[in-house]
Amino acid sequence: MSQTQTAQSNYTGPIVVDPLTRIEGHLRVEVEVDNGIIKEARCCGTLFRGLETILKGRDPRDAQHFTQRTCGVCTYTHALATTRALEDAINKPIPANATYIRNLVLGQQFLHDHLVHFYHLHALDFVDVANALQADPAKTASIATSISPRKVKAEDFKQTQDKLKAFVESGQLGPFTNAYFLGGHPAYQLSPELNLLATHDYLLALRVQVEAARGMAVFGAKNPHVQFMVGGGVTCYEALTPERIAEFKDIYKKTRQFIEEVYFPDLLAVAKEYKNWAAYGGTTNFMAFGEFPVAGGERDLETRWLRPGVIYDRKIGEVQKFDPARIAEHVRHSWYVGAEAKTPYEGETNPSFTKMGDKDRYSWLKAPRYSDTAMETGPLAQVLVAYAQGHKTVKPLVDTVLKELGVDASALFSTLGRTGARCVETLAIASQMDTWFKEYENNIAKGDKKIVEDYPAPKNAKGVGFVNAPRGGLSHWLVTDGDARIGNFQLVVPTTWNLGPRDAKDVPGAAEQALVGTPVADPKRPVEILRTIHSFDPCIACAVHVIDGRTNEVHKFKVV
């Protein structure tokens, strides 16, 4: 099949994917197909759980220990968002060393998260694992060494092929269970050798990600659910020692090497065979919070290494300044009481379930909007904003990818562009971490050993913590009362921005828009839906926070 053709059926009717696998949490996707093309989509978050209301009345200094249990995948980002919200309410600075340490741990989280997403959550949407059994290991090795400086031999790929053959013959497909298509699938386009290469690196990445995750624990004490964050800085005093810094740095360097020598070449090799996907999965409006503050500027978004910004109508040349006051959450088409959009400081979470399959109220996710506009957030949004701003690290990387693929910048507005942007973001952060290490070590060498300030919980205050998490714009909104206890707390997470339902004006969310226009080759195996949804890397566990505020009883229901 050529790179400009995409197989499609002549099917007309509904397709429901429930549950959609290889994501965190439970997601149901309903689409209407007309002659093989998706014409309408609804994303339904079916996970019903609780966090926000149980925080009411608690000491805000304890909140991060609750909020990072939102999810065990990007756990640190929730701790960071909550802590930043508390510090915004306190309105006091934190030590420079605390910022360096936080940036390094967050950088390592990006390196871990994005390589896991590419190989273990997303690559199998494009890789035909069974077809790898037909590959010539010698040809695969030749491809691998031609696109990367790493040293691999035909024997390495033959061993992978033997493992795969054992999986298939046993019928126990292990990690490939949800990506094995007996007899092939018309939407898969890689050669047997590229399928074998990707499958080999999938297994290799399983080992790399374990070590990458351990890097976060070197400073964070454990992972998931780090234990080094407090309002006012960090408490990991061993992170000031040469031994602990060297340990962290060694893990970082190994992770970076894999990203540069395996992840990036693999991305380009696969993308070159799927350039037709530059025509599908695109959205229109983009929002980025920016990330990695400078020392002394923890709460100043405009001084971050990656700066915030908003892009409307795909106009890269017109980046607008980000204004937090323009954020509101809609619930008109969600399973909550009411229809009025509210700012997060005033947000309420009052459940009102109707029925599964309801076209009116159909999701536990809320629908955040920026200036009443549906926004995509995440690596593509942040990379687009940085590219438009002429970021000295991001722009050359984007230009390199576009040149390698032989496409122009318009290709970024797609499923292919979203997947490529995630790798660009990873490469840029991996490169910048070297600079943060040097600045941090220089600061220690000057005699600065301070990592925390002791601040009391603020009374009658409010604050917001913005984090550009691996999945996109994350914000926690805190209000305290006269006793310095939590009066209100709201989490507005990347997946609600991207996978949320329609708003009060009936405008679909970003992913719902992205699915429209996508061809479906086989309605019984709609891998095209998976490709676009997985490119957002949704986390439904992060996106739904519901509990009965009167009884503290978590309500449960069963999807049938």
ZAMARGU-4260 file (C-alpha; in steps of 0.2 Angstrom, whole numbers, plus 5000, padded with zeros to 4 digits):
<rodrens>
0) 5000/5000/5000 | 5007/5017/4996 | 5010/5031/5008 | 4996/5041/5001 | 4983/5028/5002
5) 4973/5022/5017 | 4962/5007/5017 | 4944/5010/5021 | 4928/5000/5021 | 4911/5005/5014
10) 4903/5002/5031 | 4889/5014/5037 | 4883/5014/5055 | 4889/5015/5073 | 4906/5008/5081
15) 4908/5007/5100 | 4925/5003/5107 | 4922/4999/5126 | 4934/4998/5135 | 4948/5006/5125
20) 4964/4997/5130 | 4982/5003/5133 | 4977/5018/5143 | 4975/5022/5161 | 4957/5020/5167
25) 4941/5016/5157 | 4936/5025/5141 | 4922/5021/5129 | 4922/5029/5112 | 4907/5029/5101
30) 4908/5035/5083 | 4896/5036/5068 | 4903/5030/5052 | 4897/5035/5034 | 4904/5025/5020
35) 4919/5020/5029 | 4923/5038/5036 | 4920/5044/5054 | 4907/5058/5054 | 4904/5060/5073
40) 4912/5055/5089 | 4909/5054/5108 | 4922/5050/5121 | 4914/5043/5137 | 4924/5042/5153
45) 4916/5028/5162 | 4927/5028/5177 | 4918/5034/5193 | 4929/5039/5208 | 4933/5052/5221
50) 4947/5064/5226 | 4942/5082/5226 | 4928/5082/5239 | 4937/5071/5252 | 4951/5085/5252
55) 4938/5098/5260 | 4942/5102/5278 | 4960/5095/5277 | 4977/5104/5280 | 4982/5110/5262
60) 5000/5104/5266 | 4993/5086/5266 | 4984/5088/5249 | 4998/5082/5238 | 4999/5065/5247
65) 4981/5063/5241 | 4981/5071/5224 | 4996/5061/5218 | 4986/5045/5221 | 4976/5051/5206
70) 4986/5040/5196 | 5002/5030/5197 | 5008/5034/5180 | 5012/5052/5181 | 5011/5053/5200
75) 5024/5066/5202 | 5015/5079/5192 | 5000/5079/5203 | 5011/5082/5218 | 5020/5096/5209
80) 5003/5104/5204 | 4996/5103/5222 | 5012/5110/5229 | 5013/5124/5217 | 4995/5129/5221
85) 4999/5129/5239 | 5015/5140/5236 | 5004/5151/5225 | 4992/5154/5240 | 5007/5157/5252
90) 5015/5169/5239 | 5032/5166/5245 | 5048/5161/5235 | 5057/5144/5237 | 5076/5140/5237
95) 5084/5139/5220 | 5090/5121/5223 | 5072/5116/5226 | 5068/5122/5208 | 5083/5113/5201
100) 5079/5097/5209 | 5060/5098/5204 | 5065/5101/5186 | 5077/5086/5186 | 5064/5074/5193
105) 5051/5081/5181 | 5063/5080/5166 | 5066/5062/5171 | 5048/5059/5172 | 5046/5065/5154
110) 5060/5054/5148 | 5052/5039/5156 | 5034/5043/5151 | 5036/5047/5133 | 5047/5031/5129
115) 5034/5020/5138 | 5020/5029/5128 | 5028/5026/5111 | 5033/5008/5113 | 5020/5001/5125
120) 5005/5011/5123 | 5005/5017/5105 | 5017/5008/5094 | 5007/4993/5092 | 4993/5003/5083
125) 5006/5004/5069 | 5016/4988/5071 | 5010/4971/5065 | 5018/4960/5078 | 5013/4943/5069
130) 5020/4949/5053 | 5037/4951/5061 | 5038/4932/5060 | 5041/4934/5041 | 5056/4945/5043
135) 5074/4942/5038 | 5084/4946/5054 | 5099/4950/5044 | 5090/4963/5034 | 5082/4970/5050
140) 5099/4972/5058 | 5105/4981/5042 | 5090/4993/5044 | 5094/4996/5062 | 5112/5000/5060
145) 5108/5011/5045 | 5097/5023/5055 | 5106/5022/5072 | 5124/5021/5079 | 5119/5007/5091
150) 5127/4990/5088 | 5115/4976/5085 | 5117/4960/5075 | 5106/4948/5066 | 5107/4936/5080
155) 5098/4949/5091 | 5083/4950/5080 | 5083/4931/5078 | 5081/4929/5096 | 5067/4941/5097
160) 5059/4932/5082 | 5060/4915/5092 | 5052/4923/5107 | 5038/4929/5097 | 5036/4913/5088
165) 5034/4904/5105 | 5021/4917/5110 | 5011/4914/5095 | 5012/4895/5096 | 5007/4894/5114
170) 4992/4905/5111 | 4998/4916/5126 | 5003/4932/5118 | 5007/4941/5134 | 5010/4960/5130
175) 5004/4958/5112 | 4987/4951/5116 | 4978/4967/5111 | 4988/4970/5095 | 4989/4953/5087
180) 4979/4951/5070 | 4979/4934/5063 | 4979/4935/5045 | 4985/4953/5045 | 4975/4970/5045
185) 4973/4981/5030 | 4978/4997/5040 | 4995/4991/5044 | 5009/4996/5032 | 5026/4992/5038
190) 5038/4979/5030 | 5041/4963/5040 | 5058/4969/5044 | 5052/4985/5052 | 5039/4976/5061
195) 5053/4965/5069 | 5063/4980/5073 | 5049/4989/5082 | 5044/4973/5091 | 5063/4970/5097
200) 5064/4988/5103 | 5047/4986/5112 | 5054/4972/5122 | 5071/4982/5125 | 5061/4997/5131
205) 5053/4987/5144 | 5069/4985/5153 | 5075/5003/5150 | 5059/5010/5157 | 5062/5001/5174
210) 5078/5010/5176 | 5071/5026/5170 | 5058/5026/5183 | 5071/5022/5196 | 5079/5038/5192
215) 5065/5048/5199 | 5066/5038/5215 | 5084/5043/5218 | 5079/5061/5223 | 5060/5057/5226
220) 5063/5043/5239 | 5051/5031/5229 | 5041/5030/5213 | 5027/5030/5211 | 5021/5043/5224
225) 5036/5053/5228 | 5039/5058/5245 | 5051/5073/5244 | 5039/5088/5241 | 5033/5101/5253
230) 5026/5118/5251 | 5042/5128/5252 | 5054/5117/5243 | 5060/5099/5244 | 5066/5088/5258
235) 5078/5076/5249 | 5095/5082/5258 | 5104/5068/5250 | 5101/5075/5233 | 5115/5088/5238
240) 5128/5075/5239 | 5140/5070/5225 | 5136/5052/5226 | 5117/5054/5224 | 5119/5067/5210
245) 5131/5054/5201 | 5118/5040/5203 | 5104/5051/5196 | 5115/5057/5182 | 5120/5040/5177
250) 5102/5034/5175 | 5098/5050/5166 | 5112/5047/5153 | 5107/5029/5150 | 5089/5034/5147
255) 5095/5048/5136 | 5106/5037/5125 | 5091/5025/5122 | 5080/5040/5117 | 5093/5047/5105
260) 5099/5030/5098 | 5083/5020/5098 | 5067/5030/5101 | 5070/5044/5089 | 5077/5033/5074
265) 5062/5021/5077 | 5050/5035/5077 | 5056/5042/5060 | 5057/5024/5052 | 5039/5021/5057
270) 5033/5038/5053 | 5040/5037/5035 | 5029/5023/5031 | 5013/5031/5038 | 5014/5049/5031
275) 4996/5047/5026 | 4992/5049/5044 | 4997/5067/5043 | 4980/5070/5035 | 4970/5062/5050
280) 4968/5066/5068 | 4970/5085/5069 | 4962/5098/5079 | 4962/5117/5078 | 4966/5126/5094
285) 4981/5123/5106 | 4985/5128/5123 | 5002/5126/5133 | 5006/5131/5151 | 5025/5130/5148
290) 5036/5121/5160 | 5053/5121/5169 | 5054/5137/5179 | 5070/5147/5182 | 5078/5147/5199
295) 5069/5160/5209 | 5054/5161/5197 | 5044/5145/5202 | 5027/5154/5199 | 5031/5165/5184
300) 5025/5155/5169 | 5033/5168/5157 | 5051/5164/5163 | 5049/5145/5161 | 5061/5136/5149
305) 5046/5131/5139 | 5035/5146/5138 | 5016/5146/5139 | 5005/5151/5124 | 4988/5149/5115
310) 4986/5146/5096 | 4969/5148/5088 | 4964/5141/5071 | 4981/5133/5068 | 4989/5150/5066
315) 5007/5146/5071 | 5012/5164/5068 | 5000/5171/5081 | 5004/5164/5098 | 4993/5172/5111
320) 4998/5175/5129 | 4990/5162/5141 | 4978/5170/5154 | 4972/5158/5168 | 4957/5168/5171
325) 4949/5162/5155 | 4948/5144/5160 | 4931/5137/5165 | 4923/5120/5166 | 4907/5114/5157
330) 4896/5100/5163 | 4881/5102/5151 | 4884/5085/5143 | 4893/5077/5158 | 4885/5066/5172
335) 4884/5081/5184 | 4871/5092/5191 | 4869/5109/5182 | 4873/5116/5165 | 4882/5132/5170
340) 4901/5134/5166 | 4911/5138/5182 | 4929/5144/5185 | 4939/5130/5194 | 4940/5140/5210
345) 4921/5139/5211 | 4919/5122/5203 | 4907/5109/5210 | 4907/5090/5208 | 4889/5084/5210
350) 4885/5068/5201 | 4869/5064/5191 | 4871/5049/5181 | 4858/5046/5167 | 4862/5030/5157
355) 4876/5023/5147 | 4874/5027/5128 | 4865/5043/5132 | 4868/5056/5118 | 4865/5071/5129
360) 4874/5068/5145 | 4887/5054/5141 | 4903/5056/5151 | 4910/5057/5169 | 4923/5069/5162
365) 4920/5088/5163 | 4923/5099/5148 | 4936/5113/5151 | 4936/5127/5140 | 4948/5142/5137
370) 4939/5158/5132 | 4924/5146/5128 | 4935/5137/5115 | 4939/5118/5115 | 4958/5117/5116
375) 4971/5103/5113 | 4984/5102/5126 | 4999/5090/5127 | 5016/5088/5118 | 5009/5094/5101
380) 5002/5110/5109 | 5018/5113/5119 | 5029/5110/5104 | 5019/5120/5092 | 5020/5135/5104
385) 5038/5133/5106 | 5041/5131/5088 | 5031/5147/5084 | 5041/5156/5098 | 5058/5151/5089
390) 5063/5140/5104 | 5082/5137/5102 | 5081/5119/5106 | 5063/5114/5100 | 5063/5123/5083
395) 5078/5114/5075 | 5072/5097/5081 | 5055/5100/5073 | 5063/5106/5057 | 5074/5090/5057
400) 5059/5079/5059 | 5049/5088/5045 | 5064/5087/5033 | 5067/5069/5037 | 5049/5065/5033
405) 5048/5076/5018 | 5033/5086/5024 | 5029/5104/5029 | 5023/5111/5045 | 5005/5108/5041
410) 5008/5089/5044 | 5010/5093/5063 | 4991/5095/5064 | 4988/5077/5064 | 4989/5060/5073
415) 5006/5058/5065 | 5011/5076/5071 | 5005/5073/5089 | 5016/5057/5090 | 5031/5065/5082
420) 5029/5080/5094 | 5030/5069/5109 | 5047/5063/5103 | 5053/5080/5100 | 5048/5086/5117
425) 5057/5071/5125 | 5073/5075/5115 | 5073/5093/5119 | 5071/5090/5138 | 5084/5076/5138
430) 5096/5089/5130 | 5092/5103/5143 | 5094/5092/5158 | 5113/5093/5156 | 5112/5112/5158
435) 5101/5110/5174 | 5114/5098/5181 | 5128/5110/5178 | 5118/5125/5186 | 5113/5114/5201
440) 5130/5108/5204 | 5138/5125/5202 | 5125/5132/5215 | 5130/5119/5227 | 5149/5122/5224
445) 5145/5141/5229 | 5140/5135/5246 | 5121/5136/5244 | 5114/5120/5252 | 5096/5127/5256
450) 5082/5117/5248 | 5067/5121/5259 | 5058/5135/5268 | 5046/5132/5282 | 5029/5141/5278
455) 5013/5139/5288 | 4997/5135/5279 | 4989/5151/5273 | 4972/5157/5279 | 4958/5163/5267
460) 4969/5161/5252 | 4968/5154/5235 | 4981/5148/5223 | 4983/5138/5207 | 4998/5127/5202
465) 5001/5125/5183 | 5011/5110/5177 | 5015/5105/5159 | 5013/5086/5162 | 5018/5073/5150
470) 5000/5072/5144 | 4998/5091/5144 | 4991/5106/5154 | 4988/5101/5172 | 4981/5113/5185
475) 4976/5111/5203 | 4965/5125/5211 | 4965/5128/5230 | 4955/5138/5241 | 4958/5139/5260
480) 4946/5145/5274 | 4949/5155/5290 | 4956/5140/5299 | 4969/5137/5285 | 4959/5122/5279
485) 4954/5117/5262 | 4938/5125/5257 | 4938/5120/5239 | 4950/5110/5228 | 4948/5106/5209
490) 4959/5096/5197 | 4958/5101/5179 | 4969/5088/5170 | 4975/5086/5152 | 4963/5072/5148
495) 4948/5082/5152 | 4954/5095/5140 | 4958/5082/5127 | 4945/5069/5130 | 4931/5079/5138
500) 4913/5079/5130 | 4904/5093/5122 | 4901/5110/5131 | 4886/5120/5133 | 4887/5126/5115
505) 4887/5108/5109 | 4905/5110/5103 | 4915/5093/5104 | 4931/5091/5114 | 4948/5090/5105
510) 4948/5071/5103 | 4930/5070/5097 | 4935/5083/5084 | 4951/5074/5079 | 4942/5057/5075
515) 4930/5065/5063 | 4936/5062/5045 | 4946/5046/5049 | 4944/5031/5037 | 4940/5014/5045
520) 4947/4999/5036 | 4938/4986/5046 | 4923/4991/5058 | 4926/4975/5068 | 4944/4980/5071
525) 4944/4999/5071 | 4963/5001/5075 | 4961/5019/5067 | 4951/5024/5082 | 4965/5018/5093
530) 4978/5027/5084 | 4971/5044/5086 | 4965/5042/5104 | 4981/5034/5110 | 4991/5048/5102
535) 4983/5059/5115 | 4989/5047/5129 | 4973/5049/5139 | 4972/5045/5158 | 4955/5043/5163
540) 4960/5040/5181 | 4967/5057/5181 | 4951/5065/5173 | 4937/5060/5185 | 4935/5064/5203
545) 4918/5061/5211 | 4912/5056/5228 | 4896/5059/5238 | 4900/5074/5249 | 4887/5070/5262
550) 4892/5051/5265 | 4909/5050/5258 | 4903/5034/5250 | 4911/5031/5233 | 4897/5026/5221
555) 4900/5011/5209 | 4892/5005/5194 | 4895/4991/5181 | 4897/4994/5162 | 4888/4980/5153
</rodrens>
